[in-house]
Amino acid sequence: MQWLGAVTCLAPCLLAAGCECGYGNFLDDGSAGTSGGSTYGPPPWTSGAASTGSGASAGPADAGAPAGPRLAFVLHADPAVGADLEARWQRLERLLDDLAARNQGLPVPHHVTIMFTPNWGRAMLADPAKRAQLAAWIEQGHEAAFHSHTHNHAVRDGYTNAADLFGPDDWNMCMGDPAQGECTLDAGLGSVQAAVDEALGGRPYDIRFATIGPQGNDGPVPGGRNECPPGQDPPVADDHGCIDGEWTGLVNATIAYQATKYPGVTEADVGDPQALLGTSFCDRFGSATEDVYSLPIAPFETEAGSLAVSLETATAAFEMAGPNDFLGLVVHPVSYRAGPSAGYAGDARERIMALLDAADAAGLVSRTLGEIHDGDDVGDGVACRDLR
């Protein structure tokens, strides 16, 4: 994949917590399989295991999605630059260090999906130590994926594939050159993919999962700029049409699957554990000619927003989950701290560890989104699992 240019963005949420915001396929022997026209092979946890024929892989028994409730714990590395990105990187390292420490006592380790926004790609490209850490995380079974705040997000990051539809994003300035295509989602995805390629020394690893948007930040866009959809008053930030405008170009050509908000979960039922017992599903965006396999995720209580799920609700959902249920939760490294943050009044680090304790007690092990995709034979998304 070609890196489309150096991109940096400046966002007002740089110092704020809770700005709510791939499936990596990697072969040890450098060979690749194909699925739906996309070249990729067994994912990183299989160490080159033979492909099942659909692009999915039959990995070790302790690595794939379990034959029971599926749990995904996703990390959104939100937009940041300079010292703020360094602070967030340190929190990401601390979170994964803590996870590694607790994994040592478990028969099956927790795996997570790390969704990097464009600035993190540039930061990793500029820093060999960060690339080495990224390679280590991938070797541990974690997954690198893509995330970006676009015009349908209450706090945007300046990257868009739909500038002709939404107009210039002058509220959050991308510091690249729009004339050179450096402020597009495609350029952002290219920077993250290039960082992964550099980290792995050219060993094939295609980013397959992304969160574009994301959906779920309802309400007026701050300052009234780039309302979505155009002309609506008040604008609705998570309208499906906005994602349609962004799902084009390299994003459409290379991203096979998406993680998005739970369909139908509202402020009224966010405290209902039954609402978290979801399933994969199929959706269609923009330039896509085939349905996109989708997994729902919801912010944990350490994040800002009215749809954040409490520890008590998540614990109850873990306990009642049946073999065909999927549960997805997301946190941001910026919120991983001892003491209060802008998005959470309590000890976020303690509560995130308590969330994993609750999963352990219920016999649930976090899998990457890619692992869950590969083992999905029960969700509504099975119908579109292997289309792209």
MIZATI-565462 format. One record per residue (C-alpha): chain; x, y, z; residue number from 1; residue in three letters. Coordinates in nm, 2 decimals. Layout:
N
<rec 'A',<X,Y,Z>,NUM,'ALA'>
...
//
This chain:
388
<rec 'A',<0.00,0.00,0.00>,1,'MET'>
<rec 'A',<0.14,0.34,-0.09>,2,'GLN'>
<rec 'A',<0.16,0.61,0.18>,3,'TRP'>
<rec 'A',<-0.02,0.90,0.03>,4,'LEU'>
<rec 'A',<0.16,1.18,0.21>,5,'GLY'>
<rec 'A',<0.27,1.33,0.53>,6,'ALA'>
<rec 'A',<-0.03,1.43,0.74>,7,'VAL'>
<rec 'A',<-0.07,1.61,1.07>,8,'THR'>
<rec 'A',<-0.38,1.74,1.23>,9,'CYS'>
<rec 'A',<-0.46,2.00,1.49>,10,'LEU'>
<rec 'A',<-0.79,1.93,1.68>,11,'ALA'>
<rec 'A',<-0.95,2.12,1.97>,12,'PRO'>
<rec 'A',<-1.00,1.79,2.15>,13,'CYS'>
<rec 'A',<-0.63,1.74,2.19>,14,'LEU'>
<rec 'A',<-0.64,1.81,2.56>,15,'LEU'>
<rec 'A',<-0.98,1.66,2.63>,16,'ALA'>
<rec 'A',<-1.06,1.31,2.73>,17,'ALA'>
<rec 'A',<-1.34,1.11,2.57>,18,'GLY'>
<rec 'A',<-1.34,1.27,2.22>,19,'CYS'>
<rec 'A',<-1.54,0.97,2.11>,20,'GLU'>
<rec 'A',<-1.44,0.86,1.83>,21,'CYS'>
<rec 'A',<-0.78,-0.37,1.11>,22,'GLY'>
<rec 'A',<-0.80,-0.64,1.09>,23,'TYR'>
<rec 'A',<-0.43,-0.70,1.01>,24,'GLY'>
<rec 'A',<-0.34,-1.00,0.80>,25,'ASN'>
<rec 'A',<0.01,-1.11,0.84>,26,'PHE'>
<rec 'A',<0.21,-1.41,0.72>,27,'LEU'>
<rec 'A',<0.54,-1.52,0.87>,28,'ASP'>
<rec 'A',<0.65,-1.67,0.53>,29,'ASP'>
<rec 'A',<0.57,-1.36,0.33>,30,'GLY'>
<rec 'A',<0.31,-1.54,0.12>,31,'SER'>
<rec 'A',<-0.05,-1.42,0.08>,32,'ALA'>
<rec 'A',<-0.39,-1.56,0.01>,33,'GLY'>
<rec 'A',<-0.68,-1.38,-0.16>,34,'THR'>
<rec 'A',<-1.04,-1.32,-0.05>,35,'SER'>
<rec 'A',<-1.29,-1.12,-0.25>,36,'GLY'>
<rec 'A',<-1.02,-0.95,-0.46>,37,'GLY'>
<rec 'A',<-0.82,-0.84,-0.16>,38,'SER'>
<rec 'A',<-0.47,-0.99,-0.10>,39,'THR'>
<rec 'A',<-0.41,-1.10,0.25>,40,'TYR'>
<rec 'A',<-0.33,-1.42,0.44>,41,'GLY'>
<rec 'A',<-0.36,-1.57,0.79>,42,'PRO'>
<rec 'A',<-0.38,-1.30,1.06>,43,'PRO'>
<rec 'A',<-0.09,-1.25,1.30>,44,'PRO'>
<rec 'A',<-0.20,-1.49,1.58>,45,'TRP'>
<rec 'A',<-0.19,-1.79,1.34>,46,'THR'>
<rec 'A',<0.19,-1.78,1.27>,47,'SER'>
<rec 'A',<0.12,-1.87,0.90>,48,'GLY'>
<rec 'A',<-0.15,-2.13,0.96>,49,'ALA'>
<rec 'A',<-0.32,-2.25,0.65>,50,'ALA'>
<rec 'A',<-0.61,-2.05,0.52>,51,'SER'>
<rec 'A',<-0.96,-2.18,0.54>,52,'THR'>
<rec 'A',<-1.02,-2.06,0.19>,53,'GLY'>
<rec 'A',<-1.22,-1.75,0.27>,54,'SER'>
<rec 'A',<-0.93,-1.54,0.39>,55,'GLY'>
<rec 'A',<-1.01,-1.65,0.75>,56,'ALA'>
<rec 'A',<-0.76,-1.88,0.92>,57,'SER'>
<rec 'A',<-0.76,-2.18,1.15>,58,'ALA'>
<rec 'A',<-0.53,-2.06,1.43>,59,'GLY'>
<rec 'A',<-0.43,-2.22,1.76>,60,'PRO'>
<rec 'A',<-0.71,-2.33,1.98>,61,'ALA'>
<rec 'A',<-0.63,-2.06,2.24>,62,'ASP'>
<rec 'A',<-0.62,-1.78,1.98>,63,'ALA'>
<rec 'A',<-0.94,-1.78,1.78>,64,'GLY'>
<rec 'A',<-1.28,-1.66,1.87>,65,'ALA'>
<rec 'A',<-1.43,-1.88,2.14>,66,'PRO'>
<rec 'A',<-1.72,-2.12,2.08>,67,'ALA'>
<rec 'A',<-1.94,-1.91,2.30>,68,'GLY'>
<rec 'A',<-2.00,-1.54,2.38>,69,'PRO'>
<rec 'A',<-1.77,-1.32,2.18>,70,'ARG'>
<rec 'A',<-1.61,-1.02,2.36>,71,'LEU'>
<rec 'A',<-1.41,-0.74,2.19>,72,'ALA'>
<rec 'A',<-1.21,-0.48,2.39>,73,'PHE'>
<rec 'A',<-1.12,-0.20,2.15>,74,'VAL'>
<rec 'A',<-0.88,0.09,2.20>,75,'LEU'>
<rec 'A',<-0.93,0.42,2.01>,76,'HIS'>
<rec 'A',<-0.60,0.62,1.98>,77,'ALA'>
<rec 'A',<-0.76,0.96,1.93>,78,'ASP'>
<rec 'A',<-0.62,1.26,1.74>,79,'PRO'>
<rec 'A',<-0.33,1.44,1.91>,80,'ALA'>
<rec 'A',<0.00,1.60,1.82>,81,'VAL'>
<rec 'A',<0.33,1.69,2.00>,82,'GLY'>
<rec 'A',<0.35,1.65,2.37>,83,'ALA'>
<rec 'A',<-0.02,1.55,2.40>,84,'ASP'>
<rec 'A',<0.03,1.26,2.16>,85,'LEU'>
<rec 'A',<0.34,1.16,2.36>,86,'GLU'>
<rec 'A',<0.13,1.16,2.68>,87,'ALA'>
<rec 'A',<-0.14,0.95,2.52>,88,'ARG'>
<rec 'A',<0.12,0.71,2.38>,89,'TRP'>
<rec 'A',<0.25,0.66,2.73>,90,'GLN'>
<rec 'A',<-0.10,0.58,2.85>,91,'ARG'>
<rec 'A',<-0.14,0.33,2.57>,92,'LEU'>
<rec 'A',<0.18,0.16,2.66>,93,'GLU'>
<rec 'A',<0.08,0.15,3.03>,94,'ARG'>
<rec 'A',<-0.26,0.00,2.94>,95,'LEU'>
<rec 'A',<-0.11,-0.27,2.73>,96,'LEU'>
<rec 'A',<0.17,-0.33,2.99>,97,'ASP'>
<rec 'A',<-0.10,-0.38,3.25>,98,'ASP'>
<rec 'A',<-0.29,-0.61,3.02>,99,'LEU'>
<rec 'A',<0.03,-0.81,2.95>,100,'ALA'>
<rec 'A',<0.09,-0.85,3.32>,101,'ALA'>
<rec 'A',<-0.26,-0.99,3.39>,102,'ARG'>
<rec 'A',<-0.23,-1.21,3.08>,103,'ASN'>
<rec 'A',<0.06,-1.40,3.24>,104,'GLN'>
<rec 'A',<-0.18,-1.55,3.49>,105,'GLY'>
<rec 'A',<-0.44,-1.65,3.24>,106,'LEU'>
<rec 'A',<-0.46,-1.98,3.04>,107,'PRO'>
<rec 'A',<-0.58,-1.78,2.74>,108,'VAL'>
<rec 'A',<-0.46,-1.42,2.70>,109,'PRO'>
<rec 'A',<-0.68,-1.12,2.62>,110,'HIS'>
<rec 'A',<-0.62,-0.96,2.28>,111,'HIS'>
<rec 'A',<-0.73,-0.61,2.18>,112,'VAL'>
<rec 'A',<-0.77,-0.41,1.86>,113,'THR'>
<rec 'A',<-0.59,-0.08,1.86>,114,'ILE'>
<rec 'A',<-0.75,0.17,1.62>,115,'MET'>
<rec 'A',<-0.50,0.44,1.53>,116,'PHE'>
<rec 'A',<-0.60,0.79,1.40>,117,'THR'>
<rec 'A',<-0.38,0.95,1.13>,118,'PRO'>
<rec 'A',<-0.15,1.14,1.36>,119,'ASN'>
<rec 'A',<-0.05,0.82,1.54>,120,'TRP'>
<rec 'A',<0.06,0.68,1.20>,121,'GLY'>
<rec 'A',<0.29,0.98,1.14>,122,'ARG'>
<rec 'A',<0.43,0.96,1.50>,123,'ALA'>
<rec 'A',<0.51,0.59,1.46>,124,'MET'>
<rec 'A',<0.68,0.66,1.12>,125,'LEU'>
<rec 'A',<0.90,0.92,1.28>,126,'ALA'>
<rec 'A',<1.00,0.71,1.58>,127,'ASP'>
<rec 'A',<1.18,0.37,1.56>,128,'PRO'>
<rec 'A',<1.10,0.30,1.93>,129,'ALA'>
<rec 'A',<0.73,0.34,1.87>,130,'LYS'>
<rec 'A',<0.75,0.11,1.56>,131,'ARG'>
<rec 'A',<0.93,-0.15,1.77>,132,'ALA'>
<rec 'A',<0.66,-0.13,2.03>,133,'GLN'>
<rec 'A',<0.39,-0.16,1.77>,134,'LEU'>
<rec 'A',<0.56,-0.47,1.63>,135,'ALA'>
<rec 'A',<0.58,-0.62,1.98>,136,'ALA'>
<rec 'A',<0.21,-0.56,2.03>,137,'TRP'>
<rec 'A',<0.12,-0.73,1.70>,138,'ILE'>
<rec 'A',<0.35,-1.03,1.79>,139,'GLU'>
<rec 'A',<0.16,-1.06,2.12>,140,'GLN'>
<rec 'A',<-0.16,-1.11,1.92>,141,'GLY'>
<rec 'A',<-0.31,-0.76,1.93>,142,'HIS'>
<rec 'A',<-0.44,-0.60,1.61>,143,'GLU'>
<rec 'A',<-0.36,-0.27,1.44>,144,'ALA'>
<rec 'A',<-0.66,-0.10,1.28>,145,'ALA'>
<rec 'A',<-0.77,0.25,1.16>,146,'PHE'>
<rec 'A',<-0.99,0.52,1.30>,147,'HIS'>
<rec 'A',<-1.06,0.87,1.21>,148,'SER'>
<rec 'A',<-1.29,1.16,1.31>,149,'HIS'>
<rec 'A',<-1.47,1.29,1.00>,150,'THR'>
<rec 'A',<-1.74,1.54,0.94>,151,'HIS'>
<rec 'A',<-2.01,1.33,1.11>,152,'ASN'>
<rec 'A',<-1.82,1.35,1.44>,153,'HIS'>
<rec 'A',<-1.88,1.63,1.69>,154,'ALA'>
<rec 'A',<-1.50,1.68,1.71>,155,'VAL'>
<rec 'A',<-1.34,1.64,1.37>,156,'ARG'>
<rec 'A',<-0.97,1.59,1.29>,157,'ASP'>
<rec 'A',<-0.94,1.76,0.95>,158,'GLY'>
<rec 'A',<-0.93,1.44,0.75>,159,'TYR'>
<rec 'A',<-1.20,1.37,0.50>,160,'THR'>
<rec 'A',<-1.26,1.20,0.17>,161,'ASN'>
<rec 'A',<-1.57,1.41,0.11>,162,'ALA'>
<rec 'A',<-1.44,1.77,0.11>,163,'ALA'>
<rec 'A',<-1.65,1.84,-0.21>,164,'ASP'>
<rec 'A',<-1.96,1.74,-0.02>,165,'LEU'>
<rec 'A',<-1.90,1.89,0.32>,166,'PHE'>
<rec 'A',<-1.67,2.18,0.23>,167,'GLY'>
<rec 'A',<-1.34,2.28,0.39>,168,'PRO'>
<rec 'A',<-1.29,2.16,0.74>,169,'ASP'>
<rec 'A',<-1.16,2.49,0.89>,170,'ASP'>
<rec 'A',<-1.28,2.42,1.25>,171,'TRP'>
<rec 'A',<-1.02,2.15,1.30>,172,'ASN'>
<rec 'A',<-0.73,2.22,1.07>,173,'MET'>
<rec 'A',<-0.53,1.94,0.91>,174,'CYS'>
<rec 'A',<-0.17,2.06,0.89>,175,'MET'>
<rec 'A',<-0.11,1.88,0.57>,176,'GLY'>
<rec 'A',<-0.16,2.02,0.22>,177,'ASP'>
<rec 'A',<-0.51,1.96,0.09>,178,'PRO'>
<rec 'A',<-0.40,2.03,-0.26>,179,'ALA'>
<rec 'A',<-0.16,1.73,-0.24>,180,'GLN'>
<rec 'A',<-0.43,1.50,-0.09>,181,'GLY'>
<rec 'A',<-0.26,1.50,0.25>,182,'GLU'>
<rec 'A',<-0.58,1.58,0.45>,183,'CYS'>
<rec 'A',<-0.79,1.29,0.32>,184,'THR'>
<rec 'A',<-0.89,0.98,0.51>,185,'LEU'>
<rec 'A',<-0.70,0.79,0.24>,186,'ASP'>
<rec 'A',<-0.38,0.97,0.34>,187,'ALA'>
<rec 'A',<-0.45,0.90,0.71>,188,'GLY'>
<rec 'A',<-0.50,0.54,0.64>,189,'LEU'>
<rec 'A',<-0.19,0.53,0.43>,190,'GLY'>
<rec 'A',<0.02,0.67,0.72>,191,'SER'>
<rec 'A',<-0.10,0.41,0.96>,192,'VAL'>
<rec 'A',<-0.05,0.13,0.71>,193,'GLN'>
<rec 'A',<0.30,0.26,0.63>,194,'ALA'>
<rec 'A',<0.39,0.26,1.00>,195,'ALA'>
<rec 'A',<0.28,-0.10,1.04>,196,'VAL'>
<rec 'A',<0.48,-0.19,0.73>,197,'ASP'>
<rec 'A',<0.79,-0.02,0.87>,198,'GLU'>
<rec 'A',<0.74,-0.18,1.21>,199,'ALA'>
<rec 'A',<0.72,-0.53,1.06>,200,'LEU'>
<rec 'A',<1.01,-0.48,0.82>,201,'GLY'>
<rec 'A',<0.78,-0.53,0.51>,202,'GLY'>
<rec 'A',<0.62,-0.85,0.63>,203,'ARG'>
<rec 'A',<0.27,-0.84,0.48>,204,'PRO'>
<rec 'A',<0.00,-0.70,0.71>,205,'TYR'>
<rec 'A',<-0.31,-0.54,0.56>,206,'ASP'>
<rec 'A',<-0.53,-0.32,0.78>,207,'ILE'>
<rec 'A',<-0.88,-0.46,0.74>,208,'ARG'>
<rec 'A',<-1.09,-0.31,1.02>,209,'PHE'>
<rec 'A',<-1.17,0.05,1.07>,210,'ALA'>
<rec 'A',<-1.41,0.29,1.24>,211,'THR'>
<rec 'A',<-1.49,0.57,1.01>,212,'ILE'>
<rec 'A',<-1.67,0.86,1.16>,213,'GLY'>
<rec 'A',<-1.77,0.72,1.40>,214,'PRO'>
<rec 'A',<-2.15,0.70,1.42>,215,'GLN'>
<rec 'A',<-2.29,0.78,1.76>,216,'GLY'>
<rec 'A',<-2.21,1.15,1.83>,217,'ASN'>
<rec 'A',<-2.56,1.29,1.78>,218,'ASP'>
<rec 'A',<-2.63,1.67,1.78>,219,'GLY'>
<rec 'A',<-2.51,1.99,1.63>,220,'PRO'>
<rec 'A',<-2.16,2.02,1.50>,221,'VAL'>
<rec 'A',<-1.97,2.27,1.72>,222,'PRO'>
<rec 'A',<-1.97,2.61,1.56>,223,'GLY'>
<rec 'A',<-2.23,2.51,1.31>,224,'GLY'>
<rec 'A',<-1.96,2.42,1.05>,225,'ARG'>
<rec 'A',<-1.99,2.13,0.80>,226,'ASN'>
<rec 'A',<-2.33,2.02,0.93>,227,'GLU'>
<rec 'A',<-2.43,1.67,0.84>,228,'CYS'>
<rec 'A',<-2.63,1.62,0.64>,229,'PRO'>
<rec 'A',<-2.60,1.96,0.47>,230,'PRO'>
<rec 'A',<-2.90,2.19,0.52>,231,'GLY'>
<rec 'A',<-3.05,2.01,0.82>,232,'GLN'>
<rec 'A',<-3.12,2.22,1.13>,233,'ASP'>
<rec 'A',<-3.01,2.10,1.37>,234,'PRO'>
<rec 'A',<-2.76,1.89,1.20>,235,'PRO'>
<rec 'A',<-2.74,1.52,1.30>,236,'VAL'>
<rec 'A',<-2.38,1.42,1.34>,237,'ALA'>
<rec 'A',<-2.43,1.04,1.30>,238,'ASP'>
<rec 'A',<-2.65,1.04,0.99>,239,'ASP'>
<rec 'A',<-2.57,0.75,0.77>,240,'HIS'>
<rec 'A',<-2.53,0.97,0.47>,241,'GLY'>
<rec 'A',<-2.22,1.13,0.62>,242,'CYS'>
<rec 'A',<-2.04,0.80,0.63>,243,'ILE'>
<rec 'A',<-2.15,0.74,0.28>,244,'ASP'>
<rec 'A',<-1.96,1.05,0.17>,245,'GLY'>
<rec 'A',<-1.64,0.93,0.34>,246,'GLU'>
<rec 'A',<-1.65,0.57,0.23>,247,'TRP'>
<rec 'A',<-1.47,0.60,-0.10>,248,'THR'>
<rec 'A',<-1.12,0.58,-0.24>,249,'GLY'>
<rec 'A',<-0.85,0.39,-0.06>,250,'LEU'>
<rec 'A',<-1.09,0.34,0.24>,251,'VAL'>
<rec 'A',<-1.34,0.16,0.02>,252,'ASN'>
<rec 'A',<-1.07,-0.03,-0.17>,253,'ALA'>
<rec 'A',<-0.88,-0.17,0.13>,254,'THR'>
<rec 'A',<-1.10,-0.16,0.44>,255,'ILE'>
<rec 'A',<-1.31,-0.48,0.45>,256,'ALA'>
<rec 'A',<-1.48,-0.45,0.79>,257,'TYR'>
<rec 'A',<-1.60,-0.19,1.03>,258,'GLN'>
<rec 'A',<-1.67,-0.14,1.40>,259,'ALA'>
<rec 'A',<-1.95,0.10,1.48>,260,'THR'>
<rec 'A',<-2.21,0.18,1.74>,261,'LYS'>
<rec 'A',<-2.47,-0.07,1.85>,262,'TYR'>
<rec 'A',<-2.78,-0.03,1.63>,263,'PRO'>
<rec 'A',<-3.07,0.09,1.83>,264,'GLY'>
<rec 'A',<-2.90,0.15,2.17>,265,'VAL'>
<rec 'A',<-3.02,0.48,2.31>,266,'THR'>
<rec 'A',<-2.99,0.68,2.63>,267,'GLU'>
<rec 'A',<-3.30,0.51,2.75>,268,'ALA'>
<rec 'A',<-3.17,0.16,2.73>,269,'ASP'>
<rec 'A',<-2.79,0.21,2.77>,270,'VAL'>
<rec 'A',<-2.82,0.07,3.13>,271,'GLY'>
<rec 'A',<-3.00,-0.24,3.01>,272,'ASP'>
<rec 'A',<-2.74,-0.53,2.98>,273,'PRO'>
<rec 'A',<-2.96,-0.70,2.73>,274,'GLN'>
<rec 'A',<-2.89,-0.41,2.49>,275,'ALA'>
<rec 'A',<-2.52,-0.51,2.48>,276,'LEU'>
<rec 'A',<-2.59,-0.87,2.37>,277,'LEU'>
<rec 'A',<-2.55,-0.79,2.00>,278,'GLY'>
<rec 'A',<-2.44,-0.96,1.69>,279,'THR'>
<rec 'A',<-2.24,-0.89,1.38>,280,'SER'>
<rec 'A',<-2.44,-0.74,1.10>,281,'PHE'>
<rec 'A',<-2.41,-0.62,0.74>,282,'CYS'>
<rec 'A',<-2.42,-0.26,0.62>,283,'ASP'>
<rec 'A',<-2.35,-0.07,0.30>,284,'ARG'>
<rec 'A',<-2.16,0.25,0.26>,285,'PHE'>
<rec 'A',<-2.07,0.50,-0.01>,286,'GLY'>
<rec 'A',<-1.87,0.35,-0.29>,287,'SER'>
<rec 'A',<-1.90,-0.01,-0.16>,288,'ALA'>
<rec 'A',<-2.06,-0.24,-0.40>,289,'THR'>
<rec 'A',<-2.09,-0.52,-0.14>,290,'GLU'>
<rec 'A',<-2.21,-0.52,0.21>,291,'ASP'>
<rec 'A',<-1.96,-0.44,0.48>,292,'VAL'>
<rec 'A',<-1.92,-0.68,0.77>,293,'TYR'>
<rec 'A',<-1.98,-0.48,1.09>,294,'SER'>
<rec 'A',<-1.93,-0.54,1.47>,295,'LEU'>
<rec 'A',<-2.09,-0.31,1.73>,296,'PRO'>
<rec 'A',<-1.89,-0.14,2.01>,297,'ILE'>
<rec 'A',<-2.00,0.09,2.29>,298,'ALA'>
<rec 'A',<-1.79,0.33,2.50>,299,'PRO'>
<rec 'A',<-1.71,0.21,2.85>,300,'PHE'>
<rec 'A',<-1.80,0.44,3.15>,301,'GLU'>
<rec 'A',<-1.45,0.59,3.16>,302,'THR'>
<rec 'A',<-1.54,0.78,2.84>,303,'GLU'>
<rec 'A',<-1.75,1.09,2.78>,304,'ALA'>
<rec 'A',<-2.09,1.07,2.63>,305,'GLY'>
<rec 'A',<-2.45,0.97,2.71>,306,'SER'>
<rec 'A',<-2.41,0.62,2.56>,307,'LEU'>
<rec 'A',<-2.13,0.51,2.79>,308,'ALA'>
<rec 'A',<-2.18,0.17,2.95>,309,'VAL'>
<rec 'A',<-2.13,0.13,3.33>,310,'SER'>
<rec 'A',<-1.92,-0.14,3.48>,311,'LEU'>
<rec 'A',<-2.23,-0.28,3.65>,312,'GLU'>
<rec 'A',<-2.42,-0.30,3.32>,313,'THR'>
<rec 'A',<-2.13,-0.46,3.14>,314,'ALA'>
<rec 'A',<-2.08,-0.71,3.43>,315,'THR'>
<rec 'A',<-2.45,-0.81,3.41>,316,'ALA'>
<rec 'A',<-2.42,-0.85,3.03>,317,'ALA'>
<rec 'A',<-2.12,-1.07,3.07>,318,'PHE'>
<rec 'A',<-2.31,-1.30,3.31>,319,'GLU'>
<rec 'A',<-2.62,-1.33,3.09>,320,'MET'>
<rec 'A',<-2.44,-1.37,2.76>,321,'ALA'>
<rec 'A',<-2.53,-1.68,2.56>,322,'GLY'>
<rec 'A',<-2.32,-1.87,2.31>,323,'PRO'>
<rec 'A',<-2.44,-1.66,2.01>,324,'ASN'>
<rec 'A',<-2.39,-1.32,2.17>,325,'ASP'>
<rec 'A',<-2.13,-1.06,2.09>,326,'PHE'>
<rec 'A',<-2.02,-0.78,2.33>,327,'LEU'>
<rec 'A',<-1.80,-0.49,2.22>,328,'GLY'>
<rec 'A',<-1.66,-0.21,2.44>,329,'LEU'>
<rec 'A',<-1.42,0.07,2.36>,330,'VAL'>
<rec 'A',<-1.19,0.29,2.56>,331,'VAL'>
<rec 'A',<-0.94,0.56,2.47>,332,'HIS'>
<rec 'A',<-0.58,0.57,2.60>,333,'PRO'>
<rec 'A',<-0.63,0.93,2.71>,334,'VAL'>
<rec 'A',<-0.88,0.81,2.97>,335,'SER'>
<rec 'A',<-0.64,0.55,3.11>,336,'TYR'>
<rec 'A',<-0.52,0.73,3.42>,337,'ARG'>
<rec 'A',<-0.55,0.71,3.79>,338,'ALA'>
<rec 'A',<-0.78,0.98,3.91>,339,'GLY'>
<rec 'A',<-1.04,1.20,3.74>,340,'PRO'>
<rec 'A',<-1.02,1.30,3.37>,341,'SER'>
<rec 'A',<-1.23,1.53,3.16>,342,'ALA'>
<rec 'A',<-1.45,1.24,3.07>,343,'GLY'>
<rec 'A',<-1.47,1.05,3.39>,344,'TYR'>
<rec 'A',<-1.48,1.15,3.76>,345,'ALA'>
<rec 'A',<-1.35,0.83,3.91>,346,'GLY'>
<rec 'A',<-1.03,0.63,3.88>,347,'ASP'>
<rec 'A',<-1.05,0.52,3.52>,348,'ALA'>
<rec 'A',<-0.75,0.28,3.53>,349,'ARG'>
<rec 'A',<-0.90,0.10,3.82>,350,'GLU'>
<rec 'A',<-1.24,0.07,3.66>,351,'ARG'>
<rec 'A',<-1.09,-0.06,3.33>,352,'ILE'>
<rec 'A',<-0.90,-0.33,3.52>,353,'MET'>
<rec 'A',<-1.23,-0.41,3.71>,354,'ALA'>
<rec 'A',<-1.40,-0.45,3.37>,355,'LEU'>
<rec 'A',<-1.14,-0.72,3.27>,356,'LEU'>
<rec 'A',<-1.18,-0.88,3.61>,357,'ASP'>
<rec 'A',<-1.55,-0.91,3.54>,358,'ALA'>
<rec 'A',<-1.49,-1.07,3.20>,359,'ALA'>
<rec 'A',<-1.25,-1.32,3.36>,360,'ASP'>
<rec 'A',<-1.51,-1.41,3.62>,361,'ALA'>
<rec 'A',<-1.76,-1.47,3.35>,362,'ALA'>
<rec 'A',<-1.52,-1.69,3.15>,363,'GLY'>
<rec 'A',<-1.49,-1.43,2.87>,364,'LEU'>
<rec 'A',<-1.17,-1.35,2.69>,365,'VAL'>
<rec 'A',<-1.13,-1.04,2.47>,366,'SER'>
<rec 'A',<-1.05,-1.13,2.11>,367,'ARG'>
<rec 'A',<-0.95,-0.89,1.84>,368,'THR'>
<rec 'A',<-1.21,-0.78,1.59>,369,'LEU'>
<rec 'A',<-1.03,-0.99,1.33>,370,'GLY'>
<rec 'A',<-1.03,-1.30,1.54>,371,'GLU'>
<rec 'A',<-1.41,-1.26,1.60>,372,'ILE'>
<rec 'A',<-1.46,-1.21,1.23>,373,'HIS'>
<rec 'A',<-1.28,-1.53,1.15>,374,'ASP'>
<rec 'A',<-1.47,-1.73,1.40>,375,'GLY'>
<rec 'A',<-1.81,-1.58,1.34>,376,'ASP'>
<rec 'A',<-2.06,-1.85,1.24>,377,'ASP'>
<rec 'A',<-2.36,-1.73,1.43>,378,'VAL'>
<rec 'A',<-2.41,-1.36,1.38>,379,'GLY'>
<rec 'A',<-2.62,-1.18,1.12>,380,'ASP'>
<rec 'A',<-2.29,-1.07,0.96>,381,'GLY'>
<rec 'A',<-2.22,-1.42,0.85>,382,'VAL'>
<rec 'A',<-2.41,-1.34,0.53>,383,'ALA'>
<rec 'A',<-2.15,-1.08,0.43>,384,'CYS'>
<rec 'A',<-1.84,-1.20,0.63>,385,'ARG'>
<rec 'A',<-1.65,-1.30,0.32>,386,'ASP'>
<rec 'A',<-1.78,-1.07,0.06>,387,'LEU'>
<rec 'A',<-1.50,-0.81,0.06>,388,'ARG'>
//
